[in-house]
Amino acid sequence: MKKIRIAVTALAGRVIAGTENAKGNAITEGSRQDVTSDFMKAVIDKAEYHGGSFVIEGGDRKWEVTVKEASAEPSAPAPRSGGSHG
């Protein structure tokens, strides 16, 4: 069975998944799939399972992940910036 890896793309920040290459250091080009929505849902589900937050530890580093449901109110559009158009 081939190992599945996940990674974040450098330009768009999308989460991709696919099979590991022979060296074990990257995702095989033809197997890449965008799994961003599934990944985000999994993070939400993981946090809900643990009461809203959980800790990830690796090596000598540690991250606390907290997920909180936001209100459904629409946000105001961001102000536009730029030069004058004439």
C-alpha positions in Angstrom: 0.0 0.0 0.0 1.3 3.4 -0.9 1.7 6.1 1.8 -0.5 9.2 1.5 1.0 12.5 2.2 -0.5 16.0 2.7 1.1 19.3 2.1 0.2 23.0 1.6 0.9 24.6 -1.8 3.4 27.5 -1.7 1.5 29.9 -3.9 -2.2 29.4 -3.1 -2.0 27.9 0.4 -4.3 25.0 -0.7 -4.0 21.6 1.1 -3.1 18.8 -1.3 -2.9 15.0 -0.8 -1.4 12.3 -2.8 0.8 9.3 -2.8 4.4 9.6 -1.6 7.2 9.4 -4.1 9.9 6.8 -4.1 12.3 8.9 -2.0 9.5 9.6 0.6 10.0 13.3 0.4 7.3 14.6 -1.8 3.9 13.9 -3.4 3.9 12.1 -6.7 2.9 14.6 -9.4 0.1 12.7 -11.0 -1.6 11.8 -7.7 -2.1 15.3 -6.3 -5.7 16.2 -5.2 -6.9 19.4 -3.6 -8.4 18.4 -0.2 -8.6 21.8 1.4 -12.3 21.7 2.3 -12.0 18.1 3.6 -8.9 19.1 5.7 -10.6 22.2 7.2 -13.7 20.1 8.1 -11.5 17.5 9.7 -9.7 20.2 11.8 -13.1 21.5 13.0 -14.3 18.0 13.8 -11.1 17.2 15.7 -11.4 20.4 17.8 -15.1 19.7 18.5 -14.2 16.2 19.6 -11.7 17.7 22.1 -14.0 20.4 23.4 -12.8 23.2 21.1 -9.0 23.0 21.2 -6.2 20.5 21.0 -2.4 20.5 21.1 0.0 19.4 18.4 3.6 18.5 19.5 6.5 17.7 17.2 10.2 17.7 18.1 10.8 20.6 20.4 7.8 22.6 19.1 4.2 22.8 20.3 1.1 24.4 18.8 -2.3 25.0 20.4 -5.2 24.8 17.9 -8.5 26.4 18.9 -11.6 26.4 16.8 -14.5 28.7 17.6 -17.7 29.1 15.6 -18.0 32.6 14.2 -21.3 34.4 13.9 -23.1 34.2 10.6 -23.3 38.0 10.1 -21.9 39.1 6.8 -18.7 41.0 7.0 -18.3 44.5 5.6 -16.4 44.7 2.3 -12.7 45.7 2.7 -12.0 49.3 1.6 -10.4 49.7 -1.8 -7.0 51.4 -2.0 -5.2 52.7 -5.1 -4.5 55.8 -7.0 -7.0 58.2 -8.5 -8.6 57.2 -11.7 -9.4 59.9 -14.1 
